[in-house]
Amino acid sequence: MQKLYRDLTDSFRRGRGAISPLTFKRVTSRLNHESEVALMLLQASGYPIEESGDIYILKTYSTDYRNQKFCIVDIETNGSKPDNSQVIEIGAVMLQNGRIIDRFESLIRCDYVPDYITKITGITTDILRDAPTDRDVFQKFRLFLEDSIFVAHNVNFDFNFLDSSFQKFGLGSIGNFNICSIKLAKKTIEAERYGLAHLNNLLNLGVDTHHRAYSDALTTAKLLKIILKKFQRI
């Protein structure tokens, strides 16, 4: 699915944010569905597309960045690879017009947390014993995410881990556009290092807790607000 999202986005770029029904049908033919069903599947995945008259519109293309919804996400896991480990905590804040308009935070039930993860996060197996199941949390997070832009510090890890986890539980691939706050910070902020803890101290972002999902998402949201203000001046 990720290749389909990329191909569709390339078509939208060539069409300056709009494509014809013929182009849409051609690009989405691999789904083996009629265009109406293909559109519903894409929207359910978080891909920011809508039908307008006799054309298809990429919503992010025509949305001013100040009005765009950014979902800043952080996850904690009990390992580095989704094939043999799982998400144990998700934290997210929804940012629009420079304001936090919503938040999401949940632990996830897990039978095993390695000691080294506990030392980093403070999360233990006992804490997670009565937490909601991963399927329940992922379903709620899918609804929270909608078609916002997915933002994370080192986005490839968080995005790919969640995308794999969603598919594992039959929730489909994540179609949301994604942005890496590390890459944006390197373009706009002069710093010796670009780790989140260092930027938190350098920019006086004021978040004391580290290596917990919600607090790291909040730190990244504050960082993104600074980055967007700098882009505004360019």
Backbone hydrogen bonds, N-H to C=O, Kabsch-Sander energy under -0.5 kcal/mol:
donor,donor_aa,acceptor,acceptor_aa,energy
5,Y,1,M,-2.6
6,R,2,Q,-2.1
7,D,3,K,-2.7
8,L,4,L,-2.7
9,T,5,Y,-2.4
10,D,6,R,-2.4
11,S,7,D,-1.8
12,F,8,L,-2.1
13,R,9,T,-2.2
14,R,10,D,-2.2
15,G,11,S,-1.8
16,R,13,R,-1.3
17,G,12,F,-3.3
18,A,12,F,-0.5
18,A,15,G,-0.7
19,I,56,Y,-1.9
24,F,20,S,-2.5
25,K,21,P,-2.5
26,R,22,L,-2.1
27,V,23,T,-2.6
28,T,24,F,-2.3
29,S,26,R,-0.9
31,L,28,T,-2.0
32,N,29,S,-1.9
38,A,34,E,-2.7
39,L,35,S,-2.5
40,M,36,E,-1.7
41,L,37,V,-2.4
42,L,38,A,-2.3
43,Q,39,L,-2.5
44,A,40,M,-2.3
45,S,41,L,-1.4
46,G,42,L,-0.6
46,G,43,Q,-1.0
47,Y,42,L,-2.0
49,I,47,Y,-2.2
50,E,57,I,-2.0
52,S,55,I,-2.8
55,I,52,S,-1.4
56,Y,19,I,-2.6
57,I,50,E,-3.4
58,L,17,G,-2.3
59,K,48,P,-2.3
59,K,57,I,-0.8
61,Y,58,L,-1.2
62,S,58,L,-0.8
62,S,59,K,-0.5
63,T,59,K,-0.7
64,D,62,S,-0.6
67,N,64,D,-1.5
68,Q,64,D,-1.1
70,F,68,Q,-0.5
70,F,95,L,-2.8
71,C,69,K,-0.5
71,C,149,I,-2.9
72,I,70,F,-0.8
72,I,93,V,-2.8
73,V,71,C,-0.6
73,V,151,V,-3.2
74,D,91,G,-2.4
76,E,89,E,-2.3
78,N,86,Q,-2.0
84,N,81,K,-1.1
85,S,81,K,-0.7
88,I,76,E,-3.2
89,E,76,E,-1.6
90,I,106,S,-2.6
91,G,74,D,-2.5
92,A,104,F,-2.9
93,V,72,I,-1.9
94,M,102,D,-2.7
95,L,70,F,-3.3
95,L,93,V,-0.6
96,Q,99,R,-2.6
97,N,66,R,-1.8
99,R,96,Q,-2.0
101,I,94,M,-2.8
101,I,99,R,-0.7
102,D,94,M,-1.0
104,F,92,A,-3.0
106,S,90,I,-2.4
108,I,88,I,-2.2
109,R,132,P,-3.2
117,I,114,P,-0.6
118,T,114,P,-2.0
119,K,115,D,-2.5
120,I,116,Y,-1.3
121,T,117,I,-3.0
122,G,118,T,-2.6
128,L,124,T,-1.3
129,R,125,T,-0.7
129,R,126,D,-0.7
131,A,128,L,-1.3
137,V,133,T,-2.3
138,F,134,D,-2.9
139,Q,135,R,-2.3
140,K,136,D,-1.9
141,F,137,V,-2.6
142,R,138,F,-2.5
143,L,139,Q,-1.5
144,F,140,K,-1.9
145,L,141,F,-2.8
146,E,142,R,-1.5
148,S,145,L,-2.1
149,I,69,K,-2.6
150,F,148,S,-0.5
150,F,177,F,-3.1
151,V,71,C,-2.9
151,V,149,I,-0.5
152,A,179,I,-1.6
154,N,152,A,-0.9
155,V,152,A,-0.8
157,F,154,N,-1.2
158,D,154,N,-1.0
159,F,155,V,-2.9
160,N,156,N,-1.8
161,F,157,F,-2.3
162,L,158,D,-2.3
163,D,159,F,-2.8
164,S,160,N,-2.3
165,S,161,F,-2.1
166,F,162,L,-3.2
167,Q,163,D,-2.0
168,K,164,S,-1.9
169,F,165,S,-1.3
169,F,166,F,-0.6
170,G,167,Q,-1.6
171,L,166,F,-2.9
175,G,45,S,-2.8
175,G,173,S,-0.6
176,N,45,S,-0.7
179,I,150,F,-2.6
181,S,152,A,-2.1
181,S,179,I,-0.6
184,L,180,C,-1.8
185,A,181,S,-2.4
186,K,182,I,-2.2
187,K,183,K,-1.0
188,T,184,L,-0.9
188,T,185,A,-0.7
189,I,185,A,-3.1
191,A,189,I,-0.6
199,L,195,G,-2.3
200,N,196,L,-2.3
201,N,197,A,-1.8
202,L,198,H,-2.9
203,L,199,L,-2.5
204,N,201,N,-0.7
205,L,200,N,-2.2
206,G,200,N,-0.5
208,D,206,G,-0.6
216,D,212,R,-2.5
217,A,213,A,-2.2
218,L,214,Y,-2.7
219,T,215,S,-2.2
220,T,216,D,-2.3
221,A,217,A,-2.2
222,K,218,L,-2.2
223,L,219,T,-2.2
224,L,220,T,-2.7
225,K,221,A,-2.0
226,I,222,K,-1.5
227,I,223,L,-2.3
228,L,224,L,-2.9
229,K,225,K,-1.7
230,K,226,I,-1.8
231,F,227,I,-2.2
232,Q,228,L,-1.7
233,R,229,K,-0.8
233,R,230,K,-0.7
234,I,230,K,-0.6
234,I,231,F,-0.9
